[in-house]
Amino acid sequence: MAKSFYHFLMKYRHPGAKDEISMFANEAYLDHGFPKTASNYDQLSSYLEFNGHYLPNMRIFDDVWELYLQHERS
């Protein structure tokens, strides 16, 4: 079974985050409402559109989503 997007994203958590992906991972970790078991783009995108105030833009999510898809295919 595939890992959830959240589980994949957590590998980018870093205490001294300077890049956008690590900052996203750190903030998602602190977001108690984040859909942790989701692996559906539309569900995650909708959630972040309305609740992802910590994302400066949705391109960051799209970039990580592409990494997630590549990882799941390998």
PDB file of N, H, CA, C and O in Angstrom:
ATOM      1  N   MET A   1       0.843  -1.191   0.000  1.00  0.00           N
ATOM      2  CA  MET A   1       0.000   0.000   0.000  1.00  0.00           C
ATOM      3  C   MET A   1       0.883   1.247   0.000  1.00  0.00           C
ATOM      4  O   MET A   1       1.926   1.284   0.652  1.00  0.00           O
ATOM      5  N   ALA A   2       0.455   2.248  -0.729  1.00  0.00           N
ATOM      6  H   ALA A   2      -0.392   2.218  -1.259  1.00  0.00           H
ATOM      7  CA  ALA A   2       1.229   3.484  -0.857  1.00  0.00           C
ATOM      8  C   ALA A   2       1.222   4.274   0.452  1.00  0.00           C
ATOM      9  O   ALA A   2       0.266   4.229   1.226  1.00  0.00           O
ATOM     10  N   LYS A   3       2.305   4.987   0.667  1.00  0.00           N
ATOM     11  H   LYS A   3       3.081   5.024   0.038  1.00  0.00           H
ATOM     12  CA  LYS A   3       2.373   5.889   1.817  1.00  0.00           C
ATOM     13  C   LYS A   3       1.463   7.081   1.554  1.00  0.00           C
ATOM     14  O   LYS A   3       1.243   7.469   0.407  1.00  0.00           O
ATOM     15  N   SER A   4       0.945   7.649   2.615  1.00  0.00           N
ATOM     16  H   SER A   4       1.124   7.334   3.547  1.00  0.00           H
ATOM     17  CA  SER A   4       0.168   8.876   2.451  1.00  0.00           C
ATOM     18  C   SER A   4       1.115  10.015   2.060  1.00  0.00           C
ATOM     19  O   SER A   4       2.325   9.940   2.277  1.00  0.00           O
ATOM     20  N   PHE A   5       0.544  11.051   1.489  1.00  0.00           N
ATOM     21  H   PHE A   5      -0.439  11.112   1.313  1.00  0.00           H
ATOM     22  CA  PHE A   5       1.336  12.216   1.123  1.00  0.00           C
ATOM     23  C   PHE A   5       2.015  12.802   2.362  1.00  0.00           C
ATOM     24  O   PHE A   5       3.189  13.169   2.317  1.00  0.00           O
ATOM     25  N   TYR A   6       1.278  12.886   3.454  1.00  0.00           N
ATOM     26  H   TYR A   6       0.324  12.587   3.490  1.00  0.00           H
ATOM     27  CA  TYR A   6       1.819  13.428   4.697  1.00  0.00           C
ATOM     28  C   TYR A   6       3.039  12.627   5.148  1.00  0.00           C
ATOM     29  O   TYR A   6       4.063  13.204   5.512  1.00  0.00           O
ATOM     30  N   HIS A   7       2.930  11.314   5.124  1.00  0.00           N
ATOM     31  H   HIS A   7       2.097  10.845   4.828  1.00  0.00           H
ATOM     32  CA  HIS A   7       4.044  10.457   5.528  1.00  0.00           C
ATOM     33  C   HIS A   7       5.263  10.731   4.645  1.00  0.00           C
ATOM     34  O   HIS A   7       6.388  10.809   5.140  1.00  0.00           O
ATOM     35  N   PHE A   8       5.037  10.876   3.342  1.00  0.00           N
ATOM     36  H   PHE A   8       4.124  10.812   2.940  1.00  0.00           H
ATOM     37  CA  PHE A   8       6.122  11.200   2.422  1.00  0.00           C
ATOM     38  C   PHE A   8       6.708  12.582   2.745  1.00  0.00           C
ATOM     39  O   PHE A   8       7.927  12.747   2.789  1.00  0.00           O
ATOM     40  N   LEU A   9       5.847  13.559   2.968  1.00  0.00           N
ATOM     41  H   LEU A   9       4.856  13.426   2.933  1.00  0.00           H
ATOM     42  CA  LEU A   9       6.287  14.925   3.244  1.00  0.00           C
ATOM     43  C   LEU A   9       7.148  15.008   4.504  1.00  0.00           C
ATOM     44  O   LEU A   9       8.067  15.823   4.576  1.00  0.00           O
ATOM     45  N   MET A  10       6.855  14.173   5.487  1.00  0.00           N
ATOM     46  H   MET A  10       6.108  13.511   5.429  1.00  0.00           H
ATOM     47  CA  MET A  10       7.567  14.255   6.764  1.00  0.00           C
ATOM     48  C   MET A  10       9.058  13.928   6.636  1.00  0.00           C
ATOM     49  O   MET A  10       9.838  14.288   7.518  1.00  0.00           O
ATOM     50  N   LYS A  11       9.461  13.265   5.575  1.00  0.00           N
ATOM     51  H   LYS A  11       8.828  12.973   4.859  1.00  0.00           H
ATOM     52  CA  LYS A  11      10.895  13.001   5.417  1.00  0.00           C
ATOM     53  C   LYS A  11      11.674  14.287   5.114  1.00  0.00           C
ATOM     54  O   LYS A  11      12.904  14.294   5.168  1.00  0.00           O
ATOM     55  N   TYR A  12      10.968  15.363   4.800  1.00  0.00           N
ATOM     56  H   TYR A  12       9.969  15.358   4.756  1.00  0.00           H
ATOM     57  CA  TYR A  12      11.608  16.646   4.523  1.00  0.00           C
ATOM     58  C   TYR A  12      11.635  17.576   5.736  1.00  0.00           C
ATOM     59  O   TYR A  12      12.145  18.693   5.646  1.00  0.00           O
ATOM     60  N   ARG A  13      11.088  17.123   6.876  1.00  0.00           N
ATOM     61  H   ARG A  13      10.674  16.216   6.949  1.00  0.00           H
ATOM     62  CA  ARG A  13      11.130  17.965   8.083  1.00  0.00           C
ATOM     63  C   ARG A  13      12.575  18.192   8.493  1.00  0.00           C
ATOM     64  O   ARG A  13      13.408  17.286   8.442  1.00  0.00           O
ATOM     65  N   HIS A  14      12.847  19.413   8.897  1.00  0.00           N
ATOM     66  H   HIS A  14      12.171  20.149   8.938  1.00  0.00           H
ATOM     67  CA  HIS A  14      14.202  19.759   9.319  1.00  0.00           C
ATOM     68  C   HIS A  14      14.105  20.942  10.270  1.00  0.00           C
ATOM     69  O   HIS A  14      13.460  21.939   9.946  1.00  0.00           O
ATOM     70  N   PRO A  15      14.733  20.850  11.435  1.00  0.00           N
ATOM     71  CA  PRO A  15      14.598  21.920  12.432  1.00  0.00           C
ATOM     72  C   PRO A  15      15.111  23.279  11.965  1.00  0.00           C
ATOM     73  O   PRO A  15      14.564  24.309  12.361  1.00  0.00           O
ATOM     74  N   GLY A  16      16.127  23.301  11.150  1.00  0.00           N
ATOM     75  H   GLY A  16      16.571  22.464  10.829  1.00  0.00           H
ATOM     76  CA  GLY A  16      16.665  24.578  10.672  1.00  0.00           C
ATOM     77  C   GLY A  16      16.269  24.846   9.231  1.00  0.00           C
ATOM     78  O   GLY A  16      17.072  25.332   8.435  1.00  0.00           O
ATOM     79  N   ALA A  17      15.035  24.530   8.905  1.00  0.00           N
ATOM     80  H   ALA A  17      14.382  24.135   9.552  1.00  0.00           H
ATOM     81  CA  ALA A  17      14.569  24.591   7.508  1.00  0.00           C
ATOM     82  C   ALA A  17      14.813  25.948   6.863  1.00  0.00           C
ATOM     83  O   ALA A  17      14.455  26.993   7.407  1.00  0.00           O
ATOM     84  N   LYS A  18      15.432  25.902   5.686  1.00  0.00           N
ATOM     85  H   LYS A  18      15.723  25.053   5.244  1.00  0.00           H
ATOM     86  CA  LYS A  18      15.655  27.126   4.921  1.00  0.00           C
ATOM     87  C   LYS A  18      15.004  27.036   3.538  1.00  0.00           C
ATOM     88  O   LYS A  18      14.729  28.059   2.911  1.00  0.00           O
ATOM     89  N   ASP A  19      14.759  25.811   3.067  1.00  0.00           N
ATOM     90  H   ASP A  19      14.982  24.980   3.576  1.00  0.00           H
ATOM     91  CA  ASP A  19      14.138  25.676   1.750  1.00  0.00           C
ATOM     92  C   ASP A  19      12.622  25.540   1.899  1.00  0.00           C
ATOM     93  O   ASP A  19      12.122  25.188   2.967  1.00  0.00           O
ATOM     94  N   GLU A  20      11.905  25.823   0.821  1.00  0.00           N
ATOM     95  H   GLU A  20      12.311  26.109  -0.047  1.00  0.00           H
ATOM     96  CA  GLU A  20      10.444  25.859   0.851  1.00  0.00           C
ATOM     97  C   GLU A  20       9.816  24.516   1.223  1.00  0.00           C
ATOM     98  O   GLU A  20       8.825  24.473   1.951  1.00  0.00           O
ATOM     99  N   ILE A  21      10.385  23.436   0.730  1.00  0.00           N
ATOM    100  H   ILE A  21      11.191  23.472   0.139  1.00  0.00           H
ATOM    101  CA  ILE A  21       9.798  22.124   0.994  1.00  0.00           C
ATOM    102  C   ILE A  21       9.937  21.760   2.474  1.00  0.00           C
ATOM    103  O   ILE A  21       8.992  21.255   3.079  1.00  0.00           O
ATOM    104  N   SER A  22      11.088  22.010   3.046  1.00  0.00           N
ATOM    105  H   SER A  22      11.856  22.420   2.555  1.00  0.00           H
ATOM    106  CA  SER A  22      11.272  21.722   4.474  1.00  0.00           C
ATOM    107  C   SER A  22      10.383  22.610   5.340  1.00  0.00           C
ATOM    108  O   SER A  22       9.843  22.156   6.348  1.00  0.00           O
ATOM    109  N   MET A  23      10.232  23.869   4.948  1.00  0.00           N
ATOM    110  H   MET A  23      10.671  24.237   4.129  1.00  0.00           H
ATOM    111  CA  MET A  23       9.345  24.753   5.706  1.00  0.00           C
ATOM    112  C   MET A  23       7.901  24.263   5.619  1.00  0.00           C
ATOM    113  O   MET A  23       7.173  24.294   6.611  1.00  0.00           O
ATOM    114  N   PHE A  24       7.485  23.809   4.430  1.00  0.00           N
ATOM    115  H   PHE A  24       8.076  23.784   3.624  1.00  0.00           H
ATOM    116  CA  PHE A  24       6.147  23.236   4.247  1.00  0.00           C
ATOM    117  C   PHE A  24       5.982  22.014   5.145  1.00  0.00           C
ATOM    118  O   PHE A  24       4.967  21.879   5.827  1.00  0.00           O
ATOM    119  N   ALA A  25       6.965  21.129   5.150  1.00  0.00           N
ATOM    120  H   ALA A  25       7.791  21.239   4.595  1.00  0.00           H
ATOM    121  CA  ALA A  25       6.896  19.922   5.981  1.00  0.00           C
ATOM    122  C   ALA A  25       6.782  20.273   7.461  1.00  0.00           C
ATOM    123  O   ALA A  25       5.976  19.685   8.181  1.00  0.00           O
ATOM    124  N   ASN A  26       7.575  21.216   7.905  1.00  0.00           N
ATOM    125  H   ASN A  26       8.229  21.694   7.319  1.00  0.00           H
ATOM    126  CA  ASN A  26       7.529  21.625   9.313  1.00  0.00           C
ATOM    127  C   ASN A  26       6.160  22.184   9.683  1.00  0.00           C
ATOM    128  O   ASN A  26       5.618  21.864  10.741  1.00  0.00           O
ATOM    129  N   GLU A  27       5.604  23.021   8.810  1.00  0.00           N
ATOM    130  H   GLU A  27       6.045  23.282   7.951  1.00  0.00           H
ATOM    131  CA  GLU A  27       4.297  23.627   9.088  1.00  0.00           C
ATOM    132  C   GLU A  27       3.180  22.592   9.023  1.00  0.00           C
ATOM    133  O   GLU A  27       2.257  22.632   9.836  1.00  0.00           O
ATOM    134  N   ALA A  28       3.250  21.671   8.072  1.00  0.00           N
ATOM    135  H   ALA A  28       4.000  21.639   7.411  1.00  0.00           H
ATOM    136  CA  ALA A  28       2.234  20.620   7.975  1.00  0.00           C
ATOM    137  C   ALA A  28       2.257  19.755   9.235  1.00  0.00           C
ATOM    138  O   ALA A  28       1.211  19.311   9.706  1.00  0.00           O
ATOM    139  N   TYR A  29       3.434  19.521   9.770  1.00  0.00           N
ATOM    140  H   TYR A  29       4.285  19.881   9.387  1.00  0.00           H
ATOM    141  CA  TYR A  29       3.582  18.747  11.008  1.00  0.00           C
ATOM    142  C   TYR A  29       2.840  19.433  12.160  1.00  0.00           C
ATOM    143  O   TYR A  29       2.226  18.768  12.995  1.00  0.00           O
ATOM    144  N   LEU A  30       2.903  20.744  12.196  1.00  0.00           N
ATOM    145  H   LEU A  30       3.402  21.284  11.518  1.00  0.00           H
ATOM    146  CA  LEU A  30       2.254  21.510  13.263  1.00  0.00           C
ATOM    147  C   LEU A  30       0.755  21.714  13.027  1.00  0.00           C
ATOM    148  O   LEU A  30       0.032  22.116  13.939  1.00  0.00           O
ATOM    149  N   ASP A  31       0.292  21.436  11.808  1.00  0.00           N
ATOM    150  H   ASP A  31       0.880  21.110  11.068  1.00  0.00           H
ATOM    151  CA  ASP A  31      -1.106  21.613  11.425  1.00  0.00           C
ATOM    152  C   ASP A  31      -1.889  20.367  11.833  1.00  0.00           C
ATOM    153  O   ASP A  31      -1.868  19.356  11.131  1.00  0.00           O
ATOM    154  N   HIS A  32      -2.576  20.445  12.966  1.00  0.00           N
ATOM    155  H   HIS A  32      -2.593  21.267  13.536  1.00  0.00           H
ATOM    156  CA  HIS A  32      -3.263  19.271  13.507  1.00  0.00           C
ATOM    157  C   HIS A  32      -4.450  18.825  12.654  1.00  0.00           C
ATOM    158  O   HIS A  32      -4.941  17.707  12.815  1.00  0.00           O
ATOM    159  N   GLY A  33      -4.911  19.687  11.752  1.00  0.00           N
ATOM    160  H   GLY A  33      -4.512  20.594  11.621  1.00  0.00           H
ATOM    161  CA  GLY A  33      -6.021  19.313  10.887  1.00  0.00           C
ATOM    162  C   GLY A  33      -5.587  18.734   9.550  1.00  0.00           C
ATOM    163  O   GLY A  33      -6.426  18.316   8.753  1.00  0.00           O
ATOM    164  N   PHE A  34      -4.286  18.707   9.300  1.00  0.00           N
ATOM    165  H   PHE A  34      -3.604  19.047   9.948  1.00  0.00           H
ATOM    166  CA  PHE A  34      -3.790  18.217   8.008  1.00  0.00           C
ATOM    167  C   PHE A  34      -4.286  16.791   7.774  1.00  0.00           C
ATOM    168  O   PHE A  34      -4.206  15.952   8.671  1.00  0.00           O
ATOM    169  N   PRO A  35      -4.800  16.512   6.566  1.00  0.00           N
ATOM    170  CA  PRO A  35      -5.302  15.157   6.275  1.00  0.00           C
ATOM    171  C   PRO A  35      -4.163  14.139   6.158  1.00  0.00           C
ATOM    172  O   PRO A  35      -3.648  13.887   5.069  1.00  0.00           O
ATOM    173  N   LYS A  36      -3.791  13.579   7.268  1.00  0.00           N
ATOM    174  H   LYS A  36      -4.209  13.784   8.153  1.00  0.00           H
ATOM    175  CA  LYS A  36      -2.587  12.751   7.363  1.00  0.00           C
ATOM    176  C   LYS A  36      -2.656  11.429   6.602  1.00  0.00           C
ATOM    177  O   LYS A  36      -1.618  10.863   6.258  1.00  0.00           O
ATOM    178  N   THR A  37      -3.843  10.935   6.338  1.00  0.00           N
ATOM    179  H   THR A  37      -4.686  11.394   6.618  1.00  0.00           H
ATOM    180  CA  THR A  37      -3.958   9.656   5.640  1.00  0.00           C
ATOM    181  C   THR A  37      -4.268   9.825   4.152  1.00  0.00           C
ATOM    182  O   THR A  37      -4.369   8.835   3.428  1.00  0.00           O
ATOM    183  N   ALA A  38      -4.418  11.056   3.695  1.00  0.00           N
ATOM    184  H   ALA A  38      -4.336  11.861   4.283  1.00  0.00           H
ATOM    185  CA  ALA A  38      -4.820  11.313   2.308  1.00  0.00           C
ATOM    186  C   ALA A  38      -3.682  11.059   1.322  1.00  0.00           C
ATOM    187  O   ALA A  38      -2.511  11.323   1.597  1.00  0.00           O
ATOM    188  N   SER A  39      -4.073  10.542   0.172  1.00  0.00           N
ATOM    189  H   SER A  39      -5.023  10.328  -0.052  1.00  0.00           H
ATOM    190  CA  SER A  39      -3.120  10.404  -0.926  1.00  0.00           C
ATOM    191  C   SER A  39      -3.806  10.802  -2.233  1.00  0.00           C
ATOM    192  O   SER A  39      -3.442  10.331  -3.310  1.00  0.00           O
ATOM    193  N   ASN A  40      -4.807  11.677  -2.115  1.00  0.00           N
ATOM    194  H   ASN A  40      -5.103  12.059  -1.240  1.00  0.00           H
ATOM    195  CA  ASN A  40      -5.584  12.160  -3.247  1.00  0.00           C
ATOM    196  C   ASN A  40      -5.279  13.638  -3.468  1.00  0.00           C
ATOM    197  O   ASN A  40      -5.428  14.454  -2.559  1.00  0.00           O
ATOM    198  N   TYR A  41      -4.853  13.974  -4.678  1.00  0.00           N
ATOM    199  H   TYR A  41      -4.732  13.312  -5.418  1.00  0.00           H
ATOM    200  CA  TYR A  41      -4.443  15.350  -4.987  1.00  0.00           C
ATOM    201  C   TYR A  41      -5.556  16.354  -4.696  1.00  0.00           C
ATOM    202  O   TYR A  41      -5.319  17.377  -4.053  1.00  0.00           O
ATOM    203  N   ASP A  42      -6.766  16.066  -5.164  1.00  0.00           N
ATOM    204  H   ASP A  42      -6.959  15.235  -5.686  1.00  0.00           H
ATOM    205  CA  ASP A  42      -7.862  17.028  -5.001  1.00  0.00           C
ATOM    206  C   ASP A  42      -8.189  17.277  -3.536  1.00  0.00           C
ATOM    207  O   ASP A  42      -8.431  18.415  -3.136  1.00  0.00           O
ATOM    208  N   GLN A  43      -8.198  16.224  -2.743  1.00  0.00           N
ATOM    209  H   GLN A  43      -8.001  15.299  -3.068  1.00  0.00           H
ATOM    210  CA  GLN A  43      -8.484  16.371  -1.311  1.00  0.00           C
ATOM    211  C   GLN A  43      -7.415  17.231  -0.630  1.00  0.00           C
ATOM    212  O   GLN A  43      -7.733  18.141   0.136  1.00  0.00           O
ATOM    213  N   LEU A  44      -6.165  16.936  -0.917  1.00  0.00           N
ATOM    214  H   LEU A  44      -5.907  16.197  -1.539  1.00  0.00           H
ATOM    215  CA  LEU A  44      -5.064  17.688  -0.302  1.00  0.00           C
ATOM    216  C   LEU A  44      -5.029  19.136  -0.788  1.00  0.00           C
ATOM    217  O   LEU A  44      -4.841  20.061   0.003  1.00  0.00           O
ATOM    218  N   SER A  45      -5.209  19.318  -2.080  1.00  0.00           N
ATOM    219  H   SER A  45      -5.362  18.567  -2.721  1.00  0.00           H
ATOM    220  CA  SER A  45      -5.189  20.656  -2.659  1.00  0.00           C
ATOM    221  C   SER A  45      -6.303  21.522  -2.073  1.00  0.00           C
ATOM    222  O   SER A  45      -6.078  22.678  -1.716  1.00  0.00           O
ATOM    223  N   SER A  46      -7.502  20.955  -1.979  1.00  0.00           N
ATOM    224  H   SER A  46      -7.685  20.016  -2.269  1.00  0.00           H
ATOM    225  CA  SER A  46      -8.626  21.703  -1.404  1.00  0.00           C
ATOM    226  C   SER A  46      -8.346  22.078   0.040  1.00  0.00           C
ATOM    227  O   SER A  46      -8.593  23.209   0.459  1.00  0.00           O
ATOM    228  N   TYR A  47      -7.826  21.118   0.800  1.00  0.00           N
ATOM    229  H   TYR A  47      -7.625  20.200   0.460  1.00  0.00           H
ATOM    230  CA  TYR A  47      -7.512  21.405   2.199  1.00  0.00           C
ATOM    231  C   TYR A  47      -6.525  22.573   2.296  1.00  0.00           C
ATOM    232  O   TYR A  47      -6.723  23.508   3.072  1.00  0.00           O
ATOM    233  N   LEU A  48      -5.465  22.500   1.497  1.00  0.00           N
ATOM    234  H   LEU A  48      -5.304  21.740   0.866  1.00  0.00           H
ATOM    235  CA  LEU A  48      -4.426  23.530   1.580  1.00  0.00           C
ATOM    236  C   LEU A  48      -4.906  24.878   1.062  1.00  0.00           C
ATOM    237  O   LEU A  48      -4.474  25.917   1.562  1.00  0.00           O
ATOM    238  N   GLU A  49      -5.791  24.879   0.070  1.00  0.00           N
ATOM    239  H   GLU A  49      -6.142  24.034  -0.335  1.00  0.00           H
ATOM    240  CA  GLU A  49      -6.349  26.143  -0.434  1.00  0.00           C
ATOM    241  C   GLU A  49      -7.050  26.902   0.692  1.00  0.00           C
ATOM    242  O   GLU A  49      -6.941  28.125   0.784  1.00  0.00           O
ATOM    243  N   PHE A  50      -7.764  26.177   1.543  1.00  0.00           N
ATOM    244  H   PHE A  50      -7.852  25.183   1.468  1.00  0.00           H
ATOM    245  CA  PHE A  50      -8.546  26.811   2.602  1.00  0.00           C
ATOM    246  C   PHE A  50      -7.833  26.899   3.943  1.00  0.00           C
ATOM    247  O   PHE A  50      -8.175  27.751   4.763  1.00  0.00           O
ATOM    248  N   ASN A  51      -6.847  26.033   4.185  1.00  0.00           N
ATOM    249  H   ASN A  51      -6.569  25.341   3.519  1.00  0.00           H
ATOM    250  CA  ASN A  51      -6.221  25.961   5.509  1.00  0.00           C
ATOM    251  C   ASN A  51      -4.706  26.115   5.495  1.00  0.00           C
ATOM    252  O   ASN A  51      -4.084  26.195   6.554  1.00  0.00           O
ATOM    253  N   GLY A  52      -4.115  26.157   4.330  1.00  0.00           N
ATOM    254  H   GLY A  52      -4.620  26.092   3.469  1.00  0.00           H
ATOM    255  CA  GLY A  52      -2.661  26.197   4.241  1.00  0.00           C
ATOM    256  C   GLY A  52      -2.101  27.605   4.226  1.00  0.00           C
ATOM    257  O   GLY A  52      -1.307  27.963   3.355  1.00  0.00           O
ATOM    258  N   HIS A  53      -2.518  28.394   5.192  1.00  0.00           N
ATOM    259  H   HIS A  53      -3.162  28.103   5.899  1.00  0.00           H
ATOM    260  CA  HIS A  53      -2.053  29.781   5.288  1.00  0.00           C
ATOM    261  C   HIS A  53      -0.531  29.870   5.385  1.00  0.00           C
ATOM    262  O   HIS A  53       0.051  30.916   5.101  1.00  0.00           O
ATOM    263  N   TYR A  54       0.100  28.791   5.780  1.00  0.00           N
ATOM    264  H   TYR A  54      -0.373  27.941   6.011  1.00  0.00           H
ATOM    265  CA  TYR A  54       1.556  28.753   5.914  1.00  0.00           C
ATOM    266  C   TYR A  54       2.265  28.531   4.585  1.00  0.00           C
ATOM    267  O   TYR A  54       3.489  28.637   4.513  1.00  0.00           O
ATOM    268  N   LEU A  55       1.514  28.225   3.535  1.00  0.00           N
ATOM    269  H   LEU A  55       0.519  28.139   3.593  1.00  0.00           H
ATOM    270  CA  LEU A  55       2.121  28.055   2.206  1.00  0.00           C
ATOM    271  C   LEU A  55       2.067  29.385   1.465  1.00  0.00           C
ATOM    272  O   LEU A  55       0.978  29.907   1.225  1.00  0.00           O
ATOM    273  N   PRO A  56       3.216  29.945   1.097  1.00  0.00           N
ATOM    274  CA  PRO A  56       3.190  31.219   0.371  1.00  0.00           C
ATOM    275  C   PRO A  56       2.505  31.098  -0.992  1.00  0.00           C
ATOM    276  O   PRO A  56       1.922  32.065  -1.483  1.00  0.00           O
ATOM    277  N   ASN A  57       2.577  29.907  -1.605  1.00  0.00           N
ATOM    278  H   ASN A  57       3.051  29.121  -1.207  1.00  0.00           H
ATOM    279  CA  ASN A  57       1.864  29.658  -2.860  1.00  0.00           C
ATOM    280  C   ASN A  57       1.709  28.149  -3.049  1.00  0.00           C
ATOM    281  O   ASN A  57       2.435  27.347  -2.461  1.00  0.00           O
ATOM    282  N   MET A  58       0.746  27.798  -3.882  1.00  0.00           N
ATOM    283  H   MET A  58       0.157  28.449  -4.359  1.00  0.00           H
ATOM    284  CA  MET A  58       0.433  26.381  -4.084  1.00  0.00           C
ATOM    285  C   MET A  58       1.460  25.669  -4.962  1.00  0.00           C
ATOM    286  O   MET A  58       1.446  24.441  -5.043  1.00  0.00           O
ATOM    287  N   ARG A  59       2.331  26.396  -5.606  1.00  0.00           N
ATOM    288  H   ARG A  59       2.343  27.394  -5.539  1.00  0.00           H
ATOM    289  CA  ARG A  59       3.384  25.772  -6.415  1.00  0.00           C
ATOM    290  C   ARG A  59       4.233  24.844  -5.555  1.00  0.00           C
ATOM    291  O   ARG A  59       4.677  23.796  -6.024  1.00  0.00           O
ATOM    292  N   ILE A  60       4.459  25.218  -4.311  1.00  0.00           N
ATOM    293  H   ILE A  60       4.098  26.070  -3.930  1.00  0.00           H
ATOM    294  CA  ILE A  60       5.261  24.393  -3.408  1.00  0.00           C
ATOM    295  C   ILE A  60       4.588  23.031  -3.228  1.00  0.00           C
ATOM    296  O   ILE A  60       5.247  21.994  -3.302  1.00  0.00           O
ATOM    297  N   PHE A  61       3.279  23.040  -2.993  1.00  0.00           N
ATOM    298  H   PHE A  61       2.744  23.882  -2.933  1.00  0.00           H
ATOM    299  CA  PHE A  61       2.556  21.773  -2.871  1.00  0.00           C
ATOM    300  C   PHE A  61       2.662  20.978  -4.174  1.00  0.00           C
ATOM    301  O   PHE A  61       2.921  19.775  -4.149  1.00  0.00           O
ATOM    302  N   ASP A  62       2.463  21.646  -5.302  1.00  0.00           N
ATOM    303  H   ASP A  62       2.252  22.624  -5.322  1.00  0.00           H
ATOM    304  CA  ASP A  62       2.536  20.954  -6.593  1.00  0.00           C
ATOM    305  C   ASP A  62       3.913  20.323  -6.818  1.00  0.00           C
ATOM    306  O   ASP A  62       4.012  19.212  -7.339  1.00  0.00           O
ATOM    307  N   ASP A  63       4.960  21.025  -6.428  1.00  0.00           N
ATOM    308  H   ASP A  63       4.880  21.927  -6.005  1.00  0.00           H
ATOM    309  CA  ASP A  63       6.320  20.482  -6.576  1.00  0.00           C
ATOM    310  C   ASP A  63       6.508  19.223  -5.723  1.00  0.00           C
ATOM    311  O   ASP A  63       7.069  18.228  -6.182  1.00  0.00           O
ATOM    312  N   VAL A  64       6.036  19.283  -4.489  1.00  0.00           N
ATOM    313  H   VAL A  64       5.581  20.091  -4.116  1.00  0.00           H
ATOM    314  CA  VAL A  64       6.171  18.119  -3.608  1.00  0.00           C
ATOM    315  C   VAL A  64       5.270  16.985  -4.093  1.00  0.00           C
ATOM    316  O   VAL A  64       5.634  15.813  -3.987  1.00  0.00           O
ATOM    317  N   TRP A  65       4.106  17.326  -4.619  1.00  0.00           N
ATOM    318  H   TRP A  65       3.811  18.278  -4.706  1.00  0.00           H
ATOM    319  CA  TRP A  65       3.213  16.299  -5.155  1.00  0.00           C
ATOM    320  C   TRP A  65       3.905  15.527  -6.282  1.00  0.00           C
ATOM    321  O   TRP A  65       3.790  14.304  -6.362  1.00  0.00           O
ATOM    322  N   GLU A  66       4.619  16.241  -7.147  1.00  0.00           N
ATOM    323  H   GLU A  66       4.713  17.234  -7.082  1.00  0.00           H
ATOM    324  CA  GLU A  66       5.348  15.577  -8.240  1.00  0.00           C
ATOM    325  C   GLU A  66       6.426  14.640  -7.686  1.00  0.00           C
ATOM    326  O   GLU A  66       6.610  13.534  -8.195  1.00  0.00           O
ATOM    327  N   LEU A  67       7.132  15.081  -6.649  1.00  0.00           N
ATOM    328  H   LEU A  67       6.982  15.979  -6.235  1.00  0.00           H
ATOM    329  CA  LEU A  67       8.132  14.217  -6.003  1.00  0.00           C
ATOM    330  C   LEU A  67       7.457  12.977  -5.403  1.00  0.00           C
ATOM    331  O   LEU A  67       7.975  11.864  -5.499  1.00  0.00           O
ATOM    332  N   TYR A  68       6.316  13.187  -4.797  1.00  0.00           N
ATOM    333  H   TYR A  68       5.895  14.091  -4.719  1.00  0.00           H
ATOM    334  CA  TYR A  68       5.549  12.088  -4.205  1.00  0.00           C
ATOM    335  C   TYR A  68       5.161  11.063  -5.273  1.00  0.00           C
ATOM    336  O   TYR A  68       5.312   9.859  -5.068  1.00  0.00           O
ATOM    337  N   LEU A  69       4.659  11.549  -6.414  1.00  0.00           N
ATOM    338  H   LEU A  69       4.536  12.527  -6.580  1.00  0.00           H
ATOM    339  CA  LEU A  69       4.261  10.638  -7.494  1.00  0.00           C
ATOM    340  C   LEU A  69       5.468   9.858  -8.028  1.00  0.00           C
ATOM    341  O   LEU A  69       5.378   8.658  -8.288  1.00  0.00           O
ATOM    342  N   GLN A  70       6.568  10.540  -8.183  1.00  0.00           N
ATOM    343  H   GLN A  70       6.641  11.514  -7.971  1.00  0.00           H
ATOM    344  CA  GLN A  70       7.788   9.860  -8.669  1.00  0.00           C
ATOM    345  C   GLN A  70       8.217   8.783  -7.685  1.00  0.00           C
ATOM    346  O   GLN A  70       8.601   7.684  -8.085  1.00  0.00           O
ATOM    347  N   HIS A  71       8.152   9.100  -6.404  1.00  0.00           N
ATOM    348  H   HIS A  71       7.841   9.993  -6.079  1.00  0.00           H
ATOM    349  CA  HIS A  71       8.541   8.145  -5.364  1.00  0.00           C
ATOM    350  C   HIS A  71       7.612   6.936  -5.369  1.00  0.00           C
ATOM    351  O   HIS A  71       8.069   5.801  -5.232  1.00  0.00           O
ATOM    352  N   GLU A  72       6.328   7.170  -5.524  1.00  0.00           N
ATOM    353  H   GLU A  72       5.957   8.092  -5.635  1.00  0.00           H
ATOM    354  CA  GLU A  72       5.356   6.082  -5.493  1.00  0.00           C
ATOM    355  C   GLU A  72       5.476   5.178  -6.723  1.00  0.00           C
ATOM    356  O   GLU A  72       5.136   3.997  -6.655  1.00  0.00           O
ATOM    357  N   ARG A  73       5.951   5.715  -7.832  1.00  0.00           N
ATOM    358  H   ARG A  73       6.228   6.674  -7.887  1.00  0.00           H
ATOM    359  CA  ARG A  73       6.106   4.924  -9.048  1.00  0.00           C
ATOM    360  C   ARG A  73       7.358   4.056  -8.999  1.00  0.00           C
ATOM    361  O   ARG A  73       7.441   3.042  -9.692  1.00  0.00           O
ATOM    362  N   SER A  74       8.326   4.450  -8.186  1.00  0.00           N
ATOM    363  H   SER A  74       8.258   5.274  -7.623  1.00  0.00           H
ATOM    364  CA  SER A  74       9.607   3.707  -8.162  1.00  0.00           C
ATOM    365  C   SER A  74       9.552   2.509  -7.237  1.00  0.00           C
ATOM    366  O   SER A  74      10.538   1.785  -7.105  1.00  0.00           O
TER     367      SER A  74
END
